Amino acid sequence: MENEVVYLRPNVVLEPLIDKWYAWTHLIYPPTAAMNIQSRHLRIMSSYVQAPQVHAAAIRNPKMLGGPFMNYDTNRAEDIKQLIAETKESRKHMLELAEAIKDLDNLLQQEAHGFSLDPLYERVPDILKGLVEINYDLHNNPGFRFFEQLMYKSEYYNENAQSLAMWLTTNDERPFVLSTARLKDTTSIELNIPFSSSLVDRLHRMRTVPGSFSEIKDALGIADEDLELFQSFFTTEAPPKYERYTGDKIRMRYFGHACILVETKEISILVDPVISYYGYQAEVERFSYSDLPEEIDYILITHNHQDHILFETMLYLRHKTKKIIVPRGSMGNLQDPNLKLMFNMIGFHNVVELEEMESITFSNCTITGLPFLGEHGDLNIRSKLCYHVRIGSQSMLFLADSCNIEPRLYEHVVKQTGPVDIIFLGMECDGAPFTWVYGPLMTEEIQREKDLSRRLAGSNFPRGQALVSTFKPRELYVYAMGLEPWIEFISSVRYHEDANPIVASNKLITDCGENNIAAERLFGEKELLYEI
C-alpha cells in the first residue's frame, strides 16, 4: 500500500480525546476542564482502582447505564493507576486551577456582604489574579466571571492534551464514553495531533477523496510497529458517490436522535449532527455519513450538551461545512462557556452566533433563533436556541429538548412566526438530575432532593400538547430520544414501553391523530418531502 492512492474506510472512527478521555465541550474550556478532571475523572478512576469488580458488576446492570463506572473487558486497574499518576503530574496546574476556583467562590460567599469588592481583589487566589472579575447581582449575591479569551491564551489551555484515537468499528456497541477513559490496546492508534490541525480535515477528506498512503503516513508520523494496523484503516475501493438532491421539493431526512438534514436543490441545512458510521451490518436501518452532501451550507447547534455537540461528528464535517450557527451565549460564566470562541479554538473559523428572535436569510430560506426553556437544571445558561426555518411557503420548528415550562412564551413567539407546518420535538421528560452534567462545576454539595427536582428534562404530554395548540402544525415528529443503538455511547438511554418519555410521547402522538395532525415518534431513519 506504500505507493498507492487510497481512501479512509467508512467505518474508521477518529475519536477525539483529551487526557485519554472522550472530548466534549466541558473538557475544552479551561475552567470546566479543570473541574471535570478533579471532580469527575480522578474520582471515577480512583473508585475503579479501589474496586474494579464493582464497576464490572455495574456495567452489566442496565439501571446503572450512564453512571460513573468504567467499562473494560478485563481488569485494567494497573493501567488506571498509571493514568491517575500521569494526570496528577501533567495536569497539576489544572488541579490547582480547580482548587483556586473553589477558594474564590468560598471567599466571596464568606466575605462579600454588599460592601465594595475592591479590597477582595487582593485576596483572589494568585493564579486567578487578572483572569477574573468579581461582582454582585442586583440582590447583592456575589459572583465572578472569567476573562474567557485570556483563559484560552493561558497555560490552562493546552493543545498537547488533545489526541485522536483511530480504530475500526464493526458494530454500534461502545462503552459509555463520559465515564470510561480510552486505554491503549491492539486495535487502535493514538494520533497526537490537536483538533485544530489541518491533518484532521485531510484524514476525513480521504473518506471520499483519495490520497497518497505514504504521504498521510509520514504526515502523521506513524511508527513502524503501528504500520500494519494503520494500513488496515485504508482501502483502494472507492465509496458510494453521494447523489446530490436535484428535485423541486424540500427533502428532510432524519439521521437519528435530534439530527435532521433539510435539503433543496439549492441549499442544505443540518441540525444537531450526531451521525452513524457505515460499512458494517446493522440491525437498524439508518442514514449515515454516506448520505450527507459534499457541501453543507449551515449546521445548526441547539444547545451545549454532549449529545447535540458531538466533536467526533463535527470534526468529520468541518472540511465540508460553510457556516455553523450557534446560540449567542454569555462570556465568562463557569457553567456556560461561549460556543463560538470554543469552536474557534479547535479549528472552526466559520461560526456565526445567533440571538433569540434574530434571523439569517439566504436564497429563499430564513433561519430564526427562538427562545429555549428548560433542560438545563434551572442554571443561568444562555447558549441554547430553538430554530424556526422557513423555505418558500413551508415552515418548520426544531425545538430540540426545549421544555415548554411557560406556554405564554411561545404565544408571544407565534405572533412573530405565525403557525408552522412541521414541529420536531424531544420529549425526554424524565431526564437525568442536573448534576449528571454540571455536578463537577458545583463548589458545594447539592442536597439529593434538590438535585432530583432539577432535571435535564424536555416537554411532557401537557407541555407538548400546549406547543401543538400554539403553533397549530400539520405534522409533528418526536425524536427517538437516544434510543438508536449508535447513540447509546453518548446518551446512555434505554427506555422500555412503560417509561415516562415513551408513554408521554405516545399520548401526544395519539392526541395529534385525533385532531387530524400527522404525528410519529421517529427511530432510525425517515425521509419526508414537501412542496416549496
N, C-alpha and C positions, 0 to 999 in steps of 0.2 A: 504493500500500500504506500510505501515511502514516496514514490514519484507519481502517485495517482491524484486525480481530481475527484473529490468525494463530497458526500452530503452527511450532515449530522443526522443520525437516526431519529425518527419522530418520537420515540419513547425514551430518549435520553433526558434525564432530569438534571437541571442545573439549579441546585438547591442553595439559596443564599444563607450564609451563616455569619454570625458574629460571636466570637469566643466559642465556637463549635456549637452554638445554639441557633435554632431557626430564627432568621431575621424577620422582625416585624417592626412597626413604627416606634414602639416604645424602647427598642434597642438601638435606634438611630440617634434620637435626640439625647444629648449627654445627660441631663438631669434624670430623665426617666430611665435611661440605660443604667445609670449608677444605682438607682433604687431597685431596679429589677435584678441586677447582678447580686446585690446584697440580700434582698428580701424574697427573691424567687429562686434564682439559680443555685446559690450556695445552700439555701435551706433544703431544696429538693435533693441536691447532691449529698448533703450531709445525712439526710434521712435515709437515702439509699444505701450509703456506706454502712450505716448502723444496722439496717435490717433489709437487705435485698430481697429476702424471702417475702416480706410484707408487700413490697412493690410487685413482685411476681404474682402474688395472690390477687392483689387489687386489680391488675390489668386484665385478669380473667373474669372479673365481675363487671357486667355491663353498667351497673349502677355507679361504678367508680370512673367511668369514661370521662376524660377531661379533668380528672383530679391530678394532684401533684405527685404522680407516680411515674417512675422511669420504666420504659418498656424495652427490654432486651431479651433475646432468645436464651442467652446464657448469663451467668453471674459475671458482671463487669465491675465489681466493686473496686478492684485494684486500679483499673483504668480511671474510674471516677475519683479515686483518691488522688491520682496524678493530676487530673483535670482541676480538682479543687486547689491543689498546691500551685499549679500554673496560673490559675485565675487570681489567687491571692497575691502572687508575685507580679504578674504582668499588668494586673488591673488594680494594683494597690491604690493608685491615685483616684480611681473611681469609687472605691470603698471609702476613701477619705471624703470624697465629694458627697456621698450619701450621708455620712455622719454629719458633715457640715450643714447640709440641708435640714436635717433633723434638729441640729443645735440652733440654727437660725429660727426655725419655727418655734422651738421651745422658748428662746429668748423673747420673741415677740409676744407669745402668749403670757409669759410671766411679767414682762416689764413694760409693755405698751398699753397704756390705760387711757388714751385720749389726749395725752400731752404731746408736745413736739417730739418727733422721732429723731431729730438731728443728733442728740447725744448717743443714740444707739448705733449709729454708723461705726463708731469706734469699736463696738463690741461684736460687729458682724464677724463670723469666722474668717480668718485671714484668707483662706483660699477662695472665698466668695467676694472679698472686697473688690469693688469695681465691676462686678458681674451681676449685681442685683440692685434693685431699688426697693426700699421698704415703704409701706404706705398704709393708709386706713381706707376702709369703705365709708359710706355715709352714715353708718351706725357705729363708727369708731372701732370696728373689728380690724385688728392688724393683719397684714399680709405682705407678700413680696412678689416681685416679678423678676425674671431673668432678662438680661440683655441677650436675646436669643442668638443674634448674629455673632456676638462675641463668644458665646459658649461654643459655637461650631468652630471658631478660629482658635480656641484654646487647646491645651493638651488633652482635654477631656473628649475631644472628637478625634478618633484615631482610625484611619482607614486600614491600618495594618491588622486590625482585629477582624476585618471583613474577608470572607473567602467564599468559594462556591464548591459544594460537593457535587461531583459529576458521577452519575450512575445510571444504570439501565433499569427501567421498571417494566415488569411483565404483568402487572395487575394493579388494582386500585388500593391495595392494602398498604397502609403506612402507619407507624405509631403516631400517637397524638404529639405533635412536634413542639408544643409550648412547654412540655414537661420532660422531654427526652433529648438530651444532648446527642449529637451525631459523633460517634466514636469511629476511629479508623477501623476499616475492615477490608476484606479482599475483593469486594465488589465495587468500591468507589475510589475516586481520586479527588484529593482536595486541591483546588486551584487557588493559590494565594494571590488573588488579584482583587482590588476594590471594586465595588459595584459600579463606580463611575467609569471604569476602564472601557475603552473602545473595544477591547478584546471580548467583552461580554456581548456586545452587539455583533461583532464579527462571527462569534460562535453561533449565536441564534440565527443570523442571516444564512448560515450554511445549512439550515434545515430545508431551505427552498432554493438557494443559490449555491452551486458547488464551489469549493475552494481547494487549494493545494493542501494535502495532508501534511507534507513535510513543513510547509510554512507555518501552519497553525500549531503543529507540534513544537517547533522551535520557538514560536512567539510565546507559548505558554510555559516553556521550559520543562517539558515532560521528562522525568527521569527514566533511565534505561529500564529499571525494574518495573515501571508502570506502562511501558510501551505496548505490551501485548493487550492489556486491558484497555488502554486508550484507543488502540486500533479497533476494538470491538464496538466502540461507540459510533463508528462511521460506516458508510456503505457507498457503493458506486451506483446503487439503484436510485433513480430519481423518484421523488414523492409524487402523489397525485397533484396535478396542477389545479389551483383554485379557479373556478369559473366565475368571473365577475357577474353579478346580477345586472341584467340589462332590461328587465321588464318595466312595464309602465305603472307598477303599483308600489306600495310600501311593503317591503318584506321584513317581518320580525321573526327572529329565531331565538328561542330560549336555550341557553347553554348550561343551565343548572344554577342552583342557589338563587342569587339575585342578578345574574348576568343575562342581559338581553342585547342582541345585535339588531339595530334598526338600519335598513338599507333601502335606498332607491338607486336608480341607475346613475345618480349624480353624487350621493352622499352616503357616508357610513358613520354610525354612532354606536359606541359600545359602552354599556353601563355596568359598573362594578365587576370588572373581569376576573373571574375565577374559572379556569378552563381546564378541561381534561386533556391528557396526552392521548395518543392513539398508536396503533401498531401492535396491539395485543388483543386477544379475545376478551370480551367483557359481556357480562350478563345484561347490563342496562344500556339500551341504545342512547347515544348522545352525540351532539355536535362537539367537535374538538378543534384543536389548533388548525387542522387542515381545512376547516370551514370558515376561516377568517379571511377577509380581503387582504390583498397585498399592501394596501394602504388604508389606514383608519383616520377619518377626519377628526373625530372627537372621542375621547374616553371621558365618561362622566363618573366621578367618585362621589358617593353619597355621604359617607362618614368614615371616621378613623377607627374602625375595628378590623381585626386581622382577617376576617372572612369577607371584607369588602375592599381592603387594600392588601392584596397578596403580592409581595415583591417578586415572588417566583414567576408569577404571570406577568407582572408589569415590566420586569426586565426582559422577558421574552418579547414583549410587544414594543419596546422602546424604539427600535430602529424603524418601525413601520407606522408610527403614530404621529400625526401632525400636531395635535393640541390635546392637552389634558386639562379638564376643568375640575377644580377642587373648591370646596366651600372656603370662603374667606374667614379664617379663624382669628383668634386673638394673637398677641405676641408676648411670650414670656411666661405664660401660666404653666405650671408644672403639669397639670392634667390635660392640657390642650395645646400640644405643640403645633406650630404653624406648618401646614402641609406643603405649601408652595416652597418654603425655604428648605424643608426636609427633602423634597423631591429634587430640588436644585443641587443639594449637597451630594446626592448619589447619582448625579449624571443626567437628570431630566431637565432640559432647558426650554421646554415648550409648555410650561404650566401657566394656566390662567385662573385667577381667583374670581369667584362669583359671589355676590351678596344675595341675601333674601330679596325677592321681587326684582332682581336685576336680570336683564336679558342679553343674549348674544344672538345676532341674526346673520345668517349666511345662506346663499342660494334661496330656496323657498322654505327655509327652516328657521324657527325661532326656539331657542332653549332658554327657559326662565328658571331661576332658582327659587324654590319655595321653602317656607319655614318647616323645620323638622323638630317635632316634640318627642320627648321621652327617650327610652332605650339607653340612657347614659347615667342611670342611677341618681338623678337629680343633681349631678355635678354641673358646675358652670362651664359648659363646653359649647363653643360656637362653631366648631369645624364639622358641620352637618347641614346637609341640604337635601330636600326632595327636588325632583325636576319635572317641569311641565315642558313637553316637547310638542311643537305644532309643525306639521309638514303639510303644506297645502291646506286642505279642508279638514284633515284629521288631527286630533289632539290626544295626547296620552300623558298619564301621570306615572312616574316612577317613585313610589313612596317608600321603598326600602323597608326598614324596620320602624318607621315612624309610628308612634303611639298617639292616637287621637284623644289625648287626655282632655283637651279643651276644644270641643266641637265648634265653638264660636270662632276660633282661629280660621278654620277653613271656610266658614261662612263669609268671612271678610275676603279671603283669598279668591273664592269663586266669583266674587263681584269683578275681579280683575281678569280672571282666566276664562270665565264662562263655563258652562258644562263641558265635560270631556267625553271622549269616545271610549277610551280604554284605561283601566287602572291596573297597575301591578303593585301588589302589596304583600309584605311579610306579616305573618301572624304568629310569631313565636312568643305567645302571650304569657308563658311562664318565665322563661329567661333565667339566666344564672344570677345569683347575687352580684351586686356591682363590684365587690372586691375580687371577683374572679379575674377581671381585667385590671382594676385600679387599686387592688389591695396593697401592692408594693409601694405605692405612692403615698399611702396614708402614714402620718407620723405618730399616730396613736391607735390603739386597738379599737375596733368598732364592735359594739355590742351585737351579738348574733341576731337579736330581734330587729334591730335597725337594718342590719345587712340584708336580711331576708325580705324586708319590706321595700327595699330599693333595688328593684330588678332591672336587668338589661332586657326589657320586655317590649314587644310590639303590641299592636292592637288586638283586643279580644273581639268576640262577636258583636256586642253592642257598639263598640267604638268603630269597628269596621262597617257595621250597618249605618252608622251616622255618616261616615265618609261617602258611602254609596248614595245616601239620601241627599247629601250636599252637592255632589258633583254629577249625579244622575248619568252614569256611564251606560253605554250599550253593552259593554263586556267588562268582566273583572277576572283577573288571574292572580291566584295566591301562589307565592313561591313555595318550593319544596322544603324550605327552611332547614337546609343542611342534610336532608335525607339521602341525597345522591351519594353513592359509595366513594366517589373520588373527592368528596368534600370533607369526609369524616376526620381526616388527619388534622384539619384546622378548626372544624366546628364542634367535634366530639358529640354529635347529636344522634340518638337512636330513639325514635318515637314508636310506640305501639298505637293501635287504633283507638284505645281509650285515653290516650294522652290529651291533655287540655288543648294544645295547639291544633291537633287533628280534629278534635270534637268541635272546637270553635270555628275552624275554617270550613268544616262540613256544614255547620249551621248557616254560615254566611253564604256558602255556595247554594244551599237549598233555598234560602230566603231570596237570593237573586233570581233563581229559576222561577220561583213563584211570582216574581214581579217582571217576568219577561226580559231578564238580563242574563245574557250568556255568561256562565261562570265555571271555573275549573281550578283545581289545585294542580299545578304543574309538577312534572317529575321527569328528569332525563332530558328529553328534547321535545320541542314543539315549534311548528312553523305556522305563521299567520300572514295573510295577505290582505291589503286594504287598498281601496281606490284613493288616489291622491286628491 
